[in-house]
Amino acid sequence: ITAATPSKQPILVNITRGKNELHAVSMAVGLAQSAIKDWRPAVVFLNVEAPVFAAKDLGDDVKYADFPPVKKMLADFVAAGGRVLVCGHCAHVVKLKQEDMIDGVKVLAHGELFTAMPPGTVVFSY
């Protein structure tokens, strides 16, 4: 998954919130970024309302307070070795296709999420 230390537990940050709750979304991505800095394998899973944050055309104004734009936070997370996964059904509901998403994001079918979660994965939900 990343250049993580094998002895550290991997984390999955499950984000279900949308644009009306940018504080929670920014905190969630920030937690995932902290995991990468701590040399942990880390995955952000965008589902329910959150797939919109994977869109290439997401504006830089989609941000909370003094946090960077959500789009930049996710791009930085991917660049640092994190993985961003999107619920395929949820992406379909908001009419978001793989080619419309930022680089490094992968759309998943329901069962594929389990293969992205190695044994011992700790899940944080926002």
DSSP file with accessible surface (Angstrom, degrees, kcal/mol):
  #  RESIDUE AA STRUCTURE BP1 BP2  ACC     N-H-->O    O-->H-N    N-H-->O    O-->H-N    TCO  KAPPA ALPHA  PHI   PSI    X-CA   Y-CA   Z-CA
    1    1 A I              0   0   93      0, 0.0     2,-0.3     0, 0.0   115,-0.0   0.000 360.0 360.0 360.0 -54.4    0.0    0.0    0.0
    2    2 A T        -     0   0   39     37,-0.1     2,-0.8     2,-0.1    79,-0.1  -0.844 360.0 -82.4-142.1-175.8    2.7    2.5    1.0
    3    3 A A  S    S+     0   0   80     -2,-0.3     2,-0.1    37,-0.1    78,-0.0  -0.147  79.5 149.9 -83.7  41.0    6.3    2.5    2.2
    4    4 A A        -     0   0   20     -2,-0.8    36,-0.2    77,-0.1    35,-0.1  -0.336  58.1-100.5 -77.8 159.4    4.9    1.8    5.7
    5    5 A T    >   -     0   0   57     34,-2.3     3,-2.0    33,-0.2    -1,-0.1  -0.665  30.4-136.4 -76.0 123.7    6.5   -0.1    8.4
    6    6 A P  T 3  S+     0   0  130      0, 0.0    -1,-0.1     0, 0.0    -2,-0.1   0.773  99.0  61.5 -56.7 -27.2    5.0   -3.6    8.4
    7    7 A S  T 3  S+     0   0  108      2,-0.1     2,-0.4    33,-0.0    33,-0.1   0.620  87.0  88.5 -78.7  -9.3    4.6   -3.7   12.2
    8    8 A K  S <  S-     0   0   61     -3,-2.0    -4,-0.0    31,-0.2    31,-0.0  -0.720  86.7-109.7 -92.9 138.8    2.3   -0.7   12.3
    9    9 A Q        -     0   0  103     -2,-0.4   112,-0.1    31,-0.1   111,-0.1  -0.398  31.8-123.9 -65.8 135.1   -1.4   -1.2   12.0
   10   10 A P        -     0   0   16      0, 0.0   112,-2.8     0, 0.0     2,-0.4  -0.406  25.9-147.1 -72.7 154.4   -2.9    0.0    8.7
   11   11 A I  E     -ab  42 122A  11     30,-2.6    32,-1.7   110,-0.2     2,-0.4  -0.934  12.4-161.2-124.8 151.3   -5.8    2.5    8.9
   12   12 A L  E     -ab  43 123A   6    110,-2.5   112,-2.6    -2,-0.4     2,-0.7  -1.000  10.0-155.0-125.6 124.5   -8.8    3.1    6.8
   13   13 A V  E     -ab  44 124A   0     30,-3.2    32,-2.9    -2,-0.4     2,-0.6  -0.923  10.6-156.6-103.2 111.8  -10.6    6.5    7.1
   14   14 A N  E     -ab  45 125A  30    110,-3.3   112,-3.1    -2,-0.7     2,-0.5  -0.814   9.5-170.1 -92.1 116.0  -14.2    6.1    6.1
   15   15 A I  E     +a   46   0A   0     30,-3.1    32,-2.6    -2,-0.6    35,-0.3  -0.948  22.2 157.2-114.2 121.6  -15.7    9.4    5.0
   16   16 A T        +     0   0   45    110,-2.5    33,-1.8    -2,-0.5    34,-0.2   0.496  44.8 102.2-113.2 -12.0  -19.5    9.6    4.4
   17   17 A R        -     0   0   89    109,-0.6     2,-0.1    32,-0.2    30,-0.1  -0.336  54.8-148.7 -79.8 159.6  -20.1   13.3    4.9
   18   18 A G    >   -     0   0    2     -2,-0.1     3,-2.1    34,-0.1     7,-0.2  -0.244  43.4 -63.5-112.8-161.4  -20.6   15.8    2.1
   19   19 A K  G >  S+     0   0  114      1,-0.3     3,-0.6    30,-0.2    44,-0.1   0.690 123.2  66.4 -64.2 -19.2  -19.9   19.4    1.3
   20   20 A N  G 3  S+     0   0  120      1,-0.2    -1,-0.3     2,-0.1     3,-0.1   0.519 104.2  45.8 -81.5  -2.4  -22.1   20.6    4.1
   21   21 A E  G <>  +     0   0   72     -3,-2.1     4,-1.8     1,-0.1     3,-0.3  -0.361  64.5 148.9-133.9  56.2  -19.8   19.1    6.7
   22   22 A L  H <>  +     0   0   30     -3,-0.6     4,-2.7     1,-0.2     5,-0.2   0.762  67.7  63.9 -66.3 -24.9  -16.3   20.2    5.5
   23   23 A H  H  > S+     0   0   93      2,-0.2     4,-2.4     1,-0.2    -1,-0.2   0.969 107.0  42.7 -62.2 -49.5  -14.9   20.4    9.1
   24   24 A A  H  > S+     0   0   15     -3,-0.3     4,-2.4     1,-0.2    -2,-0.2   0.913 114.9  50.6 -62.9 -42.0  -15.4   16.6    9.5
   25   25 A V  H  X S+     0   0    1     -4,-1.8     4,-2.5    -7,-0.2     5,-0.3   0.936 111.6  47.1 -63.2 -45.5  -14.1   15.9    6.0
   26   26 A S  H  X S+     0   0    0     -4,-2.7     4,-2.4     1,-0.2    -1,-0.2   0.901 112.1  50.2 -65.0 -39.4  -11.0   18.0    6.5
   27   27 A M  H  X S+     0   0   83     -4,-2.4     4,-2.2    -5,-0.2    -1,-0.2   0.911 110.5  51.0 -63.7 -40.4  -10.3   16.4    9.9
   28   28 A A  H  X S+     0   0    0     -4,-2.4     4,-2.1     2,-0.2    -2,-0.2   0.937 112.4  43.9 -63.9 -47.6  -10.7   12.9    8.3
   29   29 A V  H  X S+     0   0    1     -4,-2.5     4,-2.6     1,-0.2    -1,-0.2   0.905 111.9  55.0 -66.9 -37.3   -8.2   13.6    5.5
   30   30 A G  H  X S+     0   0   16     -4,-2.4     4,-2.2    -5,-0.3    -1,-0.2   0.901 106.6  51.1 -60.9 -38.6   -5.9   15.2    8.0
   31   31 A L  H  X S+     0   0   51     -4,-2.2     4,-1.9     2,-0.2    -1,-0.2   0.930 109.6  49.9 -63.5 -43.6   -6.0   12.1   10.1
   32   32 A A  H  X S+     0   0    0     -4,-2.1     4,-1.8     1,-0.2    -2,-0.2   0.906 109.4  51.5 -62.6 -40.4   -5.1   10.0    7.0
   33   33 A Q  H  X S+     0   0   41     -4,-2.6     4,-2.1     1,-0.2    -1,-0.2   0.902 107.6  53.1 -63.1 -38.9   -2.2   12.3    6.2
   34   34 A S  H  X S+     0   0   68     -4,-2.2     4,-1.3     1,-0.2    -1,-0.2   0.868 105.0  55.1 -63.8 -36.4   -1.0   11.9    9.8
   35   35 A A  H  <>S+     0   0    8     -4,-1.9     5,-2.4     2,-0.2     3,-0.3   0.919 107.4  49.3 -62.8 -42.7   -1.0    8.1    9.4
   36   36 A I  H ><5S+     0   0   19     -4,-1.8     3,-2.0     1,-0.2    -2,-0.2   0.923 108.9  52.3 -62.6 -42.3    1.2    8.3    6.3
   37   37 A K  H 3<5S+     0   0  160     -4,-2.1    -1,-0.2     1,-0.3    -2,-0.2   0.784 106.4  54.9 -64.6 -24.7    3.6   10.6    8.2
   38   38 A D  T 3<5S-     0   0   62     -4,-1.3    -1,-0.3    -3,-0.3    -2,-0.2   0.212 122.2-110.1 -91.2  13.1    3.7    7.9   10.9
   39   39 A W  T < 5S+     0   0  149     -3,-2.0   -34,-2.3     1,-0.2   -31,-0.2   0.845  71.7 141.4  62.1  37.9    4.7    5.3    8.2
   40   40 A R      < -     0   0   67     -5,-2.4    -1,-0.2   -36,-0.2     2,-0.2  -0.865  60.9-109.9-105.3 143.4    1.3    3.5    8.4
   41   41 A P        -     0   0   21      0, 0.0   -30,-2.6     0, 0.0     2,-0.4  -0.531  47.9-170.7 -63.7 133.4   -0.5    2.1    5.3
   42   42 A A  E     -a   11   0A   0     39,-0.3    41,-1.8    -2,-0.2     2,-0.4  -0.996  18.9-175.5-139.8 138.7   -3.5    4.4    4.9
   43   43 A V  E     -ac  12  83A   3    -32,-1.7   -30,-3.2    -2,-0.4     2,-0.5  -0.988  13.0-153.4-129.1 137.2   -6.7    4.3    2.8
   44   44 A V  E     -ac  13  84A   0     39,-2.9    41,-3.2    -2,-0.4     2,-0.6  -0.963  13.3-160.7-106.0 126.3   -9.4    7.0    2.5
   45   45 A F  E     -ac  14  85A  21    -32,-2.9   -30,-3.1    -2,-0.5     2,-0.6  -0.951   1.7-160.4-111.5 115.8  -12.7    5.5    1.5
   46   46 A L  E     +ac  15  86A   1     39,-3.0    41,-2.4    -2,-0.6     2,-0.3  -0.870  29.1 143.6 -98.0 119.1  -15.2    8.0    0.1
   47   47 A N    >   +     0   0   22    -32,-2.6     3,-2.5    -2,-0.6     2,-0.5  -0.870  45.3  18.7-147.0 178.2  -18.8    6.8    0.2
   48   48 A V  T 3  S-     0   0   80      1,-0.3   -31,-0.1    -2,-0.3   -32,-0.1  -0.424 137.0  -8.8  56.7-104.1  -22.4    8.0    0.7
   49   49 A E  T >  S+     0   0   96    -33,-1.8     3,-0.8    -2,-0.5    -1,-0.3   0.618 124.0  79.9 -91.9 -13.5  -22.1   11.8    0.1
   50   50 A A  G X   +     0   0    0     -3,-2.5     3,-2.2   -35,-0.3     4,-0.3   0.652  61.7  86.7 -78.0 -16.4  -18.3   11.9    0.0
   51   51 A P  G >  S+     0   0    0      0, 0.0     3,-2.2     0, 0.0     4,-0.3   0.812  76.5  74.1 -56.1 -24.2  -17.5   10.7   -3.6
   52   52 A V  G X  S+     0   0   38     -3,-0.8     3,-1.4     1,-0.3    -2,-0.1   0.796  84.1  67.1 -58.2 -24.6  -17.9   14.3   -4.8
   53   53 A F  G <  S+     0   0    1     -3,-2.2    -1,-0.3     1,-0.3    21,-0.1   0.657  92.0  60.9 -73.4 -12.0  -14.5   15.1   -3.2
   54   54 A A  G <  S+     0   0    0     -3,-2.2    48,-2.7    -4,-0.3    -1,-0.3   0.526  78.0 118.1 -89.0  -5.0  -12.7   12.9   -5.7
   55   55 A A  B X   -E  101   0B   8     -3,-1.4     3,-1.5    -4,-0.3    46,-0.3  -0.391  63.1-141.8 -69.8 134.3  -13.9   15.0   -8.7
   56   56 A K  T 3  S+     0   0  107     44,-3.1    -1,-0.1     1,-0.3    45,-0.1   0.838 102.4  53.5 -58.3 -35.7  -11.2   16.7  -10.8
   57   57 A D  T 3  S+     0   0  141     43,-0.4    -1,-0.3     2,-0.0     2,-0.1   0.304  74.6 133.4 -90.3  13.6  -13.4   19.8  -11.1
   58   58 A L    <   -     0   0    6     -3,-1.5    -5,-0.0     1,-0.1     2,-0.0  -0.429  61.0-115.5 -62.3 129.9  -13.9   20.2   -7.4
   59   59 A G    >   -     0   0   28     -2,-0.1     3,-1.6     1,-0.1    12,-0.3  -0.281   6.9-124.5 -71.0 152.7  -13.3   23.9   -6.7
   60   60 A D  T 3  S+     0   0  102      1,-0.3    -1,-0.1     9,-0.1    -2,-0.1   0.606 108.3  71.5 -69.2 -11.0  -10.5   25.2   -4.5
   61   61 A D  T 3  S+     0   0  132      1,-0.1     2,-1.6     8,-0.1    -1,-0.3   0.539  70.2  96.8 -82.5  -4.6  -13.2   27.0   -2.5
   62   62 A V    <   +     0   0   13     -3,-1.6     8,-2.5     2,-0.1     9,-0.4  -0.673  64.2 107.3 -86.3  89.2  -14.4   23.6   -1.1
   63   63 A K        -     0   0   73     -2,-1.6     2,-0.5     6,-0.2   -41,-0.1  -0.968  66.7-115.8-157.5 162.9  -12.4   23.8    2.1
   64   64 A Y    >   -     0   0   93      4,-0.4     3,-2.8    -2,-0.3    -2,-0.1  -0.953  62.4 -60.2-114.9 126.6  -12.9   24.4    5.8
   65   65 A A  T 3  S-     0   0   67     -2,-0.5   -42,-0.0     1,-0.3   -43,-0.0  -0.084 118.6 -12.9  45.2-124.3  -11.6   27.5    7.6
   66   66 A D  T 3  S+     0   0  147     -3,-0.0    -1,-0.3     2,-0.0     0, 0.0   0.323 107.3 113.1 -93.9   9.4   -7.7   27.6    7.3
   67   67 A F  S <  S-     0   0   48     -3,-2.8     3,-0.1     1,-0.1   -40,-0.0  -0.442  77.0-102.9 -69.3 153.9   -7.4   24.0    6.0
   68   68 A P        -     0   0   56      0, 0.0    -4,-0.4     0, 0.0    -1,-0.1  -0.282  56.4 -71.8 -65.6 164.9   -6.2   23.6    2.4
   69   69 A P     >  -     0   0   22      0, 0.0     4,-2.4     0, 0.0     3,-0.3  -0.281  43.7-120.5 -55.9 144.6   -8.9   22.8   -0.2
   70   70 A V  H  > S+     0   0    0     -8,-2.5     4,-2.7     1,-0.2     5,-0.2   0.897 113.5  57.8 -56.7 -40.3  -10.1   19.2    0.2
   71   71 A K  H  > S+     0   0   52     -9,-0.4     4,-2.3   -12,-0.3    -1,-0.2   0.916 108.8  45.0 -57.9 -42.5   -9.0   18.4   -3.4
   72   72 A K  H  > S+     0   0  102     -3,-0.3     4,-2.9     2,-0.2     5,-0.2   0.906 110.4  54.2 -69.3 -40.3   -5.4   19.4   -2.5
   73   73 A M  H  X S+     0   0    3     -4,-2.4     4,-2.0     1,-0.2    -2,-0.2   0.930 112.0  44.3 -60.5 -43.6   -5.5   17.5    0.8
   74   74 A L  H  X S+     0   0    0     -4,-2.7     4,-2.5     2,-0.2    -2,-0.2   0.916 113.2  50.5 -67.5 -41.9   -6.5   14.3   -1.1
   75   75 A A  H  X S+     0   0   44     -4,-2.3     4,-2.6    -5,-0.2    -2,-0.2   0.916 111.6  48.4 -62.9 -40.9   -3.9   14.9   -3.9
   76   76 A D  H  X S+     0   0   67     -4,-2.9     4,-1.7     2,-0.2    -1,-0.2   0.884 109.6  53.3 -65.2 -38.9   -1.2   15.4   -1.3
   77   77 A F  H  <>S+     0   0    1     -4,-2.0     5,-2.6    -5,-0.2     4,-0.3   0.937 111.5  45.0 -61.4 -46.1   -2.3   12.2    0.6
   78   78 A V  H ><5S+     0   0   35     -4,-2.5     3,-1.8     1,-0.2    -2,-0.2   0.928 110.8  53.8 -63.5 -44.2   -2.1   10.2   -2.7
   79   79 A A  H 3<5S+     0   0   88     -4,-2.6    -1,-0.2     1,-0.3    -2,-0.2   0.827 105.7  54.6 -61.7 -28.3    1.3   11.8   -3.5
   80   80 A A  T 3<5S-     0   0   60     -4,-1.7    -1,-0.3    -5,-0.2    -2,-0.2   0.484 132.5 -89.2 -85.3  -2.5    2.6   10.7   -0.1
   81   81 A G  T < 5S+     0   0   26     -3,-1.8   -39,-0.3     1,-0.3    -3,-0.2   0.455  82.9 133.2 112.2   1.0    1.6    7.1   -0.7
   82   82 A G      < -     0   0    6     -5,-2.6     2,-0.4    -6,-0.2    -1,-0.3  -0.357  48.2-129.8 -79.5 164.1   -1.9    6.9    0.5
   83   83 A R  E     -c   43   0A  76    -41,-1.8   -39,-2.9    -2,-0.1     2,-0.5  -0.953  10.8-158.1-116.7 138.2   -4.8    5.3   -1.4
   84   84 A V  E     -cd  44 105A   1     20,-0.8    22,-2.2    -2,-0.4     2,-0.4  -0.976  14.4-175.4-115.6 121.5   -8.2    6.9   -2.1
   85   85 A L  E     -cd  45 106A   1    -41,-3.2   -39,-3.0    -2,-0.5     2,-0.4  -0.905   8.1-156.0-117.3 146.0  -11.0    4.5   -2.9
   86   86 A V  E     -cd  46 107A   0     20,-2.5    22,-3.1    -2,-0.4     2,-0.3  -0.974  25.5-112.4-125.3 135.4  -14.5    5.4   -3.9
   87   87 A C  E  >  - d   0 108A  12    -41,-2.4     4,-2.5    -2,-0.4     5,-0.2  -0.476  24.6-146.0 -62.4 122.2  -17.7    3.4   -3.5
   88   88 A G  H  > S+     0   0   19     20,-2.6     4,-2.2    -2,-0.3    -1,-0.2   0.909  97.1  48.2 -61.3 -43.1  -18.8    2.5   -7.0
   89   89 A H  H  > S+     0   0  113     19,-0.3     4,-2.2     1,-0.2    -1,-0.2   0.942 112.8  48.5 -63.3 -44.5  -22.5    2.6   -6.3
   90   90 A C  H  > S+     0   0   16      1,-0.2     4,-1.6     2,-0.2    -2,-0.2   0.882 110.3  51.2 -64.8 -39.5  -22.1    6.0   -4.5
   91   91 A A  H  <>S+     0   0    2     -4,-2.5     5,-2.9     1,-0.2    -1,-0.2   0.910 109.3  51.6 -63.0 -41.3  -20.1    7.4   -7.4
   92   92 A H  H ><5S+     0   0  145     -4,-2.2     3,-1.6     3,-0.2    -2,-0.2   0.912 105.3  55.8 -62.0 -41.4  -22.8    6.3   -9.8
   93   93 A V  H 3<5S+     0   0   85     -4,-2.2    -1,-0.2     1,-0.3    -2,-0.2   0.885 112.3  41.4 -60.0 -39.7  -25.5    8.0   -7.8
   94   94 A V  T 3<5S-     0   0   59     -4,-1.6    -1,-0.3    -5,-0.1    -2,-0.2   0.300 116.3-116.6 -93.3  11.8  -23.7   11.3   -8.0
   95   95 A K  T < 5 +     0   0  175     -3,-1.6     2,-0.5     1,-0.2    -3,-0.2   0.880  63.2 149.1  58.1  44.4  -22.9   10.7  -11.7
   96   96 A L      < -     0   0   22     -5,-2.9     2,-0.2    -6,-0.1    -1,-0.2  -0.941  27.8-163.5-112.9 121.1  -19.1   10.6  -11.2
   97   97 A K    >   -     0   0  129     -2,-0.5     3,-2.1     1,-0.1     4,-0.3  -0.678  33.9-106.4-102.1 160.5  -17.1    8.3  -13.5
   98   98 A Q  G >  S+     0   0   84      1,-0.3     3,-1.8    -2,-0.2     7,-0.1   0.882 120.0  55.3 -51.4 -43.7  -13.5    7.1  -13.0
   99   99 A E  G 3  S+     0   0  122      1,-0.3    -1,-0.3     4,-0.0     4,-0.0   0.663 101.8  59.3 -68.9 -12.2  -12.2    9.5  -15.7
  100  100 A D  G <  S+     0   0   68     -3,-2.1   -44,-3.1     2,-0.1   -43,-0.4   0.410  92.5  91.5 -92.0   0.9  -13.8   12.4  -13.9
  101  101 A M  B <  S-E   55   0B   4     -3,-1.8   -46,-0.2    -4,-0.3     3,-0.1  -0.630  84.7 -94.2-103.2 157.8  -11.7   11.8  -10.7
  102  102 A I    >   -     0   0   20    -48,-2.7     3,-1.5    -2,-0.2    -1,-0.1  -0.212  58.1 -81.7 -61.7 154.9   -8.4   13.0   -9.5
  103  103 A D  T 3  S+     0   0  139      1,-0.2    -1,-0.1   -47,-0.0     3,-0.1  -0.281 114.7  29.3 -59.3 140.2   -5.3   10.9  -10.3
  104  104 A G  T 3  S+     0   0   52      1,-0.3   -20,-0.8    -3,-0.1     2,-0.3   0.351  87.6 122.4  93.2  -5.3   -4.7    8.0   -7.9
  105  105 A V  E <   -d   84   0A   8     -3,-1.5     2,-0.4    -7,-0.1    -1,-0.3  -0.718  43.7-160.6 -91.7 140.3   -8.4    7.5   -7.0
  106  106 A K  E     -d   85   0A  86    -22,-2.2   -20,-2.5    -2,-0.3     2,-0.4  -0.981  11.6-139.7-125.3 131.2   -9.9    4.0   -7.6
  107  107 A V  E     -d   86   0A  38     -2,-0.4     2,-0.4   -22,-0.2   -20,-0.2  -0.714  27.0-157.4 -85.3 134.8  -13.6    3.2   -7.9
  108  108 A L  E     -d   87   0A   7    -22,-3.1   -20,-2.6    -2,-0.4   -19,-0.3  -0.882  17.1-131.7-116.6 147.2  -14.5   -0.1   -6.1
  109  109 A A    >>  -     0   0   58     -2,-0.4     3,-1.0   -22,-0.2     4,-0.7  -0.516  47.8 -95.9 -79.4 162.4  -17.2   -2.6   -6.4
  110  110 A H  T >4 S+     0   0  139      1,-0.3     3,-1.2    -2,-0.2     4,-0.4   0.895 121.5  45.8 -51.8 -52.1  -18.7   -3.5   -3.0
  111  111 A G  T >> S+     0   0   48      1,-0.2     3,-0.9     2,-0.2     4,-0.5   0.742  97.9  72.9 -68.0 -21.8  -16.6   -6.6   -2.3
  112  112 A E  H X> S+     0   0   75     -3,-1.0     4,-0.8     1,-0.2     3,-0.6   0.745  81.1  72.2 -67.0 -22.5  -13.3   -5.0   -3.4
  113  113 A L  H X< S+     0   0   29     -3,-1.2     3,-1.1    -4,-0.7     4,-0.4   0.897  90.0  60.1 -60.2 -36.0  -13.1   -2.9   -0.2
  114  114 A F  H X4 S+     0   0  150     -3,-0.9     3,-1.1    -4,-0.4    -1,-0.2   0.845 100.2  53.8 -65.1 -31.6  -12.3   -6.0    1.8
  115  115 A T  H << S+     0   0  126     -3,-0.6    -1,-0.3    -4,-0.5    -2,-0.2   0.720 103.6  57.9 -74.1 -18.6   -9.2   -6.7   -0.2
  116  116 A A  T << S+     0   0    5     -3,-1.1    -1,-0.2    -4,-0.8    -2,-0.2   0.494  96.4  72.2 -85.0  -3.8   -8.0   -3.1    0.5
  117  117 A M  S <  S-     0   0   56     -3,-1.1    -1,-0.2    -4,-0.4     3,-0.1  -0.838  73.4-159.7-116.3  92.5   -8.3   -3.8    4.3
  118  118 A P    >   -     0   0   48      0, 0.0     3,-1.7     0, 0.0    -2,-0.1  -0.252  43.2 -72.8 -63.6 161.2   -5.4   -6.1    5.4
  119  119 A P  T 3  S+     0   0  131      0, 0.0     0, 0.0     0, 0.0     0, 0.0  -0.233 122.7  28.9 -53.2 139.9   -5.9   -8.0    8.7
  120  120 A G  T 3  S+     0   0   45      1,-0.3     2,-0.1    -3,-0.1    -3,-0.0   0.482  81.1 159.1  87.1   3.0   -5.6   -5.6   11.7
  121  121 A T    <   -     0   0   26     -3,-1.7     2,-0.5  -112,-0.1    -1,-0.3  -0.381  33.0-143.3 -62.1 132.5   -6.9   -2.5    9.8
  122  122 A V  E     -b   11   0A  46   -112,-2.8  -110,-2.5    -2,-0.1     2,-0.5  -0.858  14.3-150.1 -96.8 130.4   -8.2    0.1   12.2
  123  123 A V  E     -b   12   0A  71     -2,-0.5     2,-0.4  -112,-0.2  -110,-0.2  -0.899  12.6-171.8-109.0 130.2  -11.2    2.0   10.8
  124  124 A F  E     -b   13   0A  80   -112,-2.6  -110,-3.3    -2,-0.5     2,-0.4  -0.971  13.3-155.4-114.0 132.1  -12.0    5.6   11.7
  125  125 A S  E      b   14   0A  82     -2,-0.4  -110,-0.2  -112,-0.2  -112,-0.0  -0.924 360.0 360.0-115.9 136.2  -15.4    6.9   10.5
  126  126 A Y              0   0   66   -112,-3.1  -110,-2.5    -2,-0.4  -109,-0.6  -0.974 360.0 360.0-127.8 360.0  -16.3   10.5    9.8
